[in-house]
Amino acid sequence: MIITCFSCDQCYFKSTEIKGGGGISDKGKKITLNLTKPEDLNRDLFKSESSKITIKKVGFESGVGSIGSMFTTVEGLLEKITDNIKNTPFSKGDSCEDQKIYDDFITEMEKLKDHDQFEPFAIEIDDIGGNSIIFSINHEDPENDKNLVIEEYDRDWEQNDELGINDMKTEDYEESFKKEQAMKNYAIKEMQIEEEDQDD
């Protein structure tokens, strides 16, 4: 992971950004965590910017990259989602079509991270880049974490396009670059010859 921090001495603005430091994995990854007890909210996780979140219990699904990347706990992720929804301009005032639906959704999101009134639910991180991770509570034996399911899958064309790798050339790019430069030089010479002919 790459962590960048910024602090302004004049206005005291502070910003922290966390991104994955590795490349794009060969396959996408879907991680499903079944939270069965309040302690599961304390699990550490890294969510990359190429992932989306689904919480079926409250009918929530984010788009790829809509929440950004972060290293936090499951509870911290829930708080981030709730804060983002609360701060959305279209979720309150005259812009909100149904205030009750919005208020009920916020209430349901708040319940998910309530340790005292905890109810089991599942959270899914679908990362087309394959770099997200939810850590096991049992660090000594993570393979036997029955509540954590990790599935790898082959990306389709649209997902590769979203990552920008459909047009990415990784082989013989030097030859392609030389040919492209030669074509540009040829075009420039042709334009110069035409200009000289017009001057004559």
C-alpha positions in Angstrom: 0.0 0.0 0.0 1.1 3.6 -0.7 0.0 6.1 2.0 0.3 9.8 1.1 -0.4 12.6 3.7 -0.8 16.3 3.1 -1.0 19.1 5.7 -1.2 22.8 5.1 0.5 25.1 7.7 -1.6 28.1 6.5 -5.2 26.7 6.6 -4.5 23.5 8.6 -6.2 21.4 5.9 -5.2 17.7 6.2 -5.6 14.9 3.7 -4.6 11.3 3.7 -4.9 8.9 0.8 -4.2 5.2 0.6 -3.8 3.3 -2.6 -2.6 -0.2 -3.6 1.1 -0.3 -4.4 1.0 -3.4 -6.6 0.0 -4.0 -10.2 -3.4 -5.2 -11.5 -3.9 -8.9 -10.7 -4.5 -11.4 -13.5 -8.0 -12.1 -12.1 -10.7 -10.3 -10.3 -11.5 -11.2 -6.7 -14.8 -11.3 -4.8 -14.6 -11.4 -1.0 -17.6 -12.3 1.1 -17.6 -11.8 4.8 -20.4 -13.2 6.9 -20.5 -11.2 10.1 -21.9 -13.5 12.9 -20.8 -11.6 16.0 -19.9 -8.0 16.9 -16.2 -8.8 17.0 -16.3 -9.2 13.2 -16.8 -5.5 12.9 -13.2 -5.1 14.1 -11.7 -7.0 11.2 -9.1 -5.0 9.3 -9.6 -4.6 5.5 -8.1 -2.8 2.5 -10.5 -1.7 -0.1 -9.0 -0.7 -3.4 -10.4 2.0 -5.7 -11.3 -0.7 -8.3 -13.8 -2.4 -6.0 -17.5 -2.1 -5.3 -19.3 -2.9 -2.0 -22.6 -4.8 -1.7 -24.6 -5.2 1.6 -27.8 -7.1 0.7 -29.3 -6.8 4.1 -29.9 -3.1 3.6 -30.1 -3.2 -0.2 -26.8 -1.2 -0.7 -24.5 -1.5 -3.7 -21.8 1.0 -4.6 -20.2 1.6 -8.0 -16.6 0.8 -8.7 -14.4 3.5 -7.3 -17.3 5.5 -5.8 -16.0 5.4 -2.2 -12.3 5.3 -3.1 -9.5 3.2 -1.5 -9.0 2.9 2.2 -7.4 0.8 4.9 -9.7 0.5 7.9 -12.0 -1.9 9.8 -15.3 -3.2 8.7 -16.9 -0.8 11.1 -14.9 2.0 9.7 -16.0 1.1 6.2 -19.7 1.2 7.3 -19.1 4.6 8.8 -17.5 5.9 5.6 -20.4 4.7 3.5 -22.9 6.2 6.0 -21.1 9.6 6.0 -20.9 9.6 2.2 -24.6 9.1 1.9 -25.4 11.7 4.6 -23.2 14.3 2.7 -24.8 13.6 -0.7 -26.7 16.8 -1.8 -29.5 14.8 -3.4 -30.3 13.0 -0.1 -31.8 15.9 1.8 -33.8 19.0 1.5 -35.7 19.9 -1.7 -33.5 17.5 -3.7 -34.6 14.4 -1.8 -37.6 12.8 -3.4 -38.6 10.7 -0.3 -37.0 11.8 3.0 -38.5 8.9 4.9 -36.8 6.3 2.6 -33.5 8.1 3.1 -33.9 8.4 6.9 -34.9 4.7 7.2 -31.8 3.6 5.1 -29.5 5.7 7.3 -31.1 4.0 10.4 -30.5 0.6 9.0 -26.9 1.4 8.2 -26.4 2.6 11.7 -27.8 -0.6 13.1 -25.2 -2.7 11.2 -22.4 -1.3 13.4 -24.3 -1.3 16.7 -22.4 -3.7 18.9 -25.2 -3.9 21.5 -28.0 -4.7 19.0 -25.9 -6.6 16.5 -27.7 -8.8 13.9 -25.7 -11.1 11.4 -25.2 -9.8 7.9 -22.9 -10.2 5.0 -20.7 -7.7 3.2 -19.2 -8.3 -0.2 -16.2 -6.6 -1.8 -16.0 -7.3 -5.5 -12.6 -6.0 -6.8 -12.0 -6.3 -10.5 -8.4 -5.3 -9.9 -8.0 -8.1 -7.4 -6.1 -6.1 -4.7 -8.7 -5.8 -1.9 -8.5 -7.9 1.2 -10.4 -8.6 4.4 -8.1 -10.0 7.1 -8.9 -13.0 9.1 -9.4 -12.6 12.9 -7.3 -15.8 13.4 -4.0 -14.6 12.0 -2.3 -17.9 12.9 -4.7 -20.0 10.8 -6.4 -17.7 8.2 -7.2 -20.6 5.8 -9.8 -22.0 8.3 -11.8 -18.8 8.5 -15.2 -20.2 7.7 -16.9 -16.8 7.7 -14.6 -15.5 5.0 -15.0 -16.6 1.4 -12.6 -15.5 -1.4 -13.3 -16.3 -5.0 -11.2 -15.4 -8.0 -12.8 -14.9 -11.4 -11.8 -14.1 -15.0 -12.6 -10.5 -16.0 -14.8 -9.8 -19.0 -14.0 -7.2 -21.7 -16.0 -4.5 -20.0 -14.2 -5.0 -16.7 -10.8 -4.9 -18.4 -11.9 -1.8 -20.2 -12.8 -0.2 -16.9 -9.3 -0.8 -15.7 -7.9 0.6 -18.9 -6.0 -2.6 -19.9 -7.7 -3.4 -23.2 -5.6 -0.8 -25.0 -2.5 -1.5 -22.9 0.4 -2.9 -24.9 2.8 -4.9 -22.9 4.8 -6.7 -25.7 6.9 -5.2 -28.5 5.9 -1.7 -27.4 9.3 -0.4 -28.4 8.9 -1.5 -32.0 5.4 0.0 -32.1 6.7 3.2 -30.7 9.5 3.4 -33.4 6.9 2.7 -36.1 4.6 5.4 -34.7 7.5 7.9 -34.6 8.5 7.0 -38.2 5.0 7.6 -39.4 4.8 11.0 -37.6 8.2 12.0 -39.1 7.0 10.9 -42.6 3.8 13.0 -42.2 5.8 16.0 -41.1 8.1 15.8 -44.1 5.1 15.4 -46.5 3.6 18.6 -45.0 6.9 20.4 -45.4 7.1 19.4 -49.1 3.6 20.5 -49.7 4.3 23.9 -48.1 7.5 24.3 -50.2 5.5 23.5 -53.4 2.9 26.1 -52.5 5.6 28.7 -51.9 7.1 28.1 -55.3 
